Amino acid sequence: MKKLTLLLAVGIGYVLGARAGRARYDQIKNLAFKVKEDPRVQSAASTVADTARHQAPVVAEKVTSAASSAASAAAAHSPFGSSHDDELLEQLDPDSTARQENPYPKGDLP
């Protein structure tokens, strides 16, 4: 897809910037029209469009499933959930100040 876009951009740039005049522009335009009207190109374009149309629901389902799985995984590992707080407290050292109600009693500020 990137190659096609690049070729299209180069072609448009050449046509717009060409100093060969109207004759060269018409020649390029006629060539592009012939390529577009070629039965092989028409057949390939039709095949691609049909494939995309038939695969769209499958792709949509896969994207939805992947997004749902990613959201569930992210929620399970989020440090902001209350259910995760208990798990974090279990991992802390029992003597840690993080377990204390007030780790900095009056007068003991760092």
C-alpha positions in Angstrom: 0.0 0.0 0.0 2.9 2.4 0.8 4.5 1.7 -2.5 1.3 2.4 -4.4 0.9 5.7 -2.5 4.4 6.6 -3.2 4.1 5.8 -6.9 0.9 7.8 -7.1 2.5 10.8 -5.4 5.5 10.6 -7.7 3.2 10.4 -10.8 1.1 13.4 -9.7 4.2 15.4 -8.9 5.7 14.6 -12.3 2.5 15.5 -14.0 2.1 18.8 -12.1 5.7 19.7 -12.4 6.4 18.5 -15.9 7.8 21.1 -18.3 7.1 18.9 -21.3 3.8 20.6 -21.9 0.3 19.6 -22.7 1.2 16.8 -25.0 3.1 14.9 -22.3 0.3 15.5 -19.8 -2.3 14.1 -22.3 0.0 11.1 -23.0 0.3 10.3 -19.2 -3.5 10.8 -18.7 -4.3 8.5 -21.6 -1.9 5.8 -20.2 -3.5 6.1 -16.8 -7.0 5.7 -18.4 -5.9 2.6 -20.3 -4.5 1.0 -17.2 -7.7 1.8 -15.3 -9.9 0.3 -18.0 -7.7 -2.8 -18.5 -9.9 -5.9 -17.9 -7.1 -7.4 -15.7 -7.0 -4.3 -13.5 -10.8 -4.3 -13.3 -10.9 -8.0 -12.3 -8.2 -7.5 -9.7 -10.0 -4.4 -8.2 -13.3 -6.4 -8.1 -11.6 -9.3 -6.4 -10.1 -7.1 -3.8 -13.3 -5.3 -3.1 -15.3 -8.6 -2.8 -12.6 -10.1 -0.5 -12.7 -6.9 1.7 -16.5 -7.0 1.8 -16.6 -10.6 2.9 -13.7 -10.4 5.4 -14.9 -7.2 7.1 -17.2 -8.9 9.7 -14.4 -11.4 10.5 -11.9 -8.6 11.0 -14.4 -6.6 13.0 -15.0 -9.5 15.3 -11.3 -10.2 15.8 -10.6 -6.5 16.5 -13.4 -6.3 19.0 -12.2 -9.5 20.7 -8.6 -8.3 20.9 -9.7 -4.9 22.3 -11.8 -6.6 24.9 -9.0 -8.9 25.9 -6.6 -5.9 26.1 -9.0 -3.9 28.2 -9.5 -6.8 30.6 -5.7 -7.3 30.9 -5.1 -3.6 31.5 -7.9 -3.5 34.2 -6.4 -6.5 35.9 -3.0 -4.9 36.2 -4.2 -1.4 37.0 -2.8 0.0 40.2 -5.9 2.2 40.6 -8.4 -0.6 41.3 -9.4 -1.3 44.9 -9.1 -5.0 44.4 -5.5 -4.5 43.4 -4.7 -2.6 46.6 -4.9 -5.8 48.7 -2.5 -7.5 46.4 0.0 -4.7 46.6 -0.2 -4.6 50.4 0.6 -8.3 50.5 3.8 -7.7 48.5 5.0 -5.0 50.9 7.5 -5.6 53.7 5.5 -5.9 57.0 7.7 -3.2 58.5 7.2 -0.8 55.6 5.9 2.7 56.4 3.4 2.2 53.6 1.4 -0.1 55.8 1.2 2.5 58.5 -1.9 4.6 58.9 0.3 7.7 59.3 3.9 7.1 58.3 5.0 10.5 59.4 3.8 11.2 63.0 4.0 14.8 64.2 7.5 16.1 64.3 9.1 13.3 62.3 8.8 14.8 58.8 11.8 14.0 56.6 
